[in-house]
Amino acid sequence: MPAGGFSVSAPTGVEFEAKITPIVIISCIMAATGGLMFGYDVGISGGVTSMDDFLIKFFPTVYRKKHEDKESNYCKYDNQGLQLFTSSLYLAGLTATFFASYTTRNLGRRLTMLIAGVFFIVGVIFNGAAQNLAMLIVGRILLGCGVGFANQAVPLFLSEIAPTRIRGGLNILFQLNVTIGILFANLINYGTSKIHPWGWRLSLSLAGIPAVLLTLGALFVTDTPNSLIERGHLEEGKRVLKKIRGTENVDPEFNEIVEASRIAHEVKHPFRNLLLLRNRPQLVIAVLLQIFQQFTGINAIMFYAPVLFNTLGFKSDASLYSAVITGAVNVLSTLVSVYSVDKVGRRLLLLEAGVQMFFSQAIIAVILGIKVTDHSDNLSHGWAILVVVLVCTFVSSFAWSWGPLGWLIPSETFPLETRSAGQSVTVCVNLLFTFVIAQAFLSMLCHMKYGIFAFFSAWVIVMSIFVLFLLPETKNVPIEEMTERVWKQHWFWKRFVDDDEHILNGDAEKNGKISNGKHEA
């Protein structure tokens, strides 16, 4: 693989020379398998929970409701235990991310990914061999711990190892692998649904493949120069920087990372530091991006696509087949983001997607309101195809915008001294709201019926307004230059950075006067 050279200009006039080296591409592909595991876990649960063999063994009451004509179409799967099977993974990930923040900062990105791989492998063993609901939930909790560690380390790893000019595209490899994992899960569910009575075991066990890939990847990749330098390994950090940039001329970038590391070491309480005024823009944007990402309604659709299509009257095979189609659209549309994110920028992708998501969900709500009642048998063939097309329209717009950019933007905007803590908060908020949606969606579907799509489309309007006015563009900006080139230039956020500097300068002057007074005395 030939390495293409380019240089990145910093605002000081210094140029960071870098080539797209084979080791960077290979490292990013191997690291991004953490996304493959996450995506598989997201996609597999919805298909498994629509399989009769699985329901008979673990959720017999849901199985009976599913086959009773008197039960509302919208309420057949409304069961807290069934929702807990899906959502327990995200609750565990929420807890694990606090421990992952420590390991990412003190043990490195690479070792944190290795820990994630081990959690994934053990969780897969529990799920594949589950004999009762408790064993099933324990397996999901272990998988959730893996998600917490992987989602903490992988986006940071990708952002730090990639050259600035293609950082967006390489970082989106994580989200691309999430979508590939969802597609694989849907394809496997489609096949295993015909294997009785143990097809569901095969679906859950095959998660071992991406788990092993992540573990092997973590064993063979090198840690990032930023992480090595942050932990005091300056010579090794410089050697790795030369290796991944494909040039001996790395002094400007190395010196900038060393300076950022020095500042980082002065911060003894990174979580407390996140609350300082100068870090307020990154923190607010990171938190809101995660909340908005979940309130697009994407995980409600991707978790429960087979269940959702069953609710709309599709037969079991047809519902899984429709979920496969949406999974394929998800993958292809994420490739659009990989190609375009460093060309057209983050803001344009998010704003265009907002329009597309709003109209697709609003039209779905209207169709379901007219055509699907509590006890109607199914949609006609034409209407059913239209619903699938609209779901695909929604999924495609999410896949090139809120999906990858919800992870990319926070990972590239926090300064080094709060980067691990900031990523921890990002993952924590994401998993918290993923848990909320996963635990509540089937109940919301039962009570709100078609109105649930109107609910999510209203949120799309809110998040698009936020992007329009409050989200700055970060395309082609070096990570360590974000404060000067982004936050200090933005019409709204600059006041927080400037106010914080005034406070710091005031404290310095005050301390200087006290010191001079003592000296004169």
Disulfide bonds with the S-S distance in Angstrom:
Cys75-Cys446 1.93
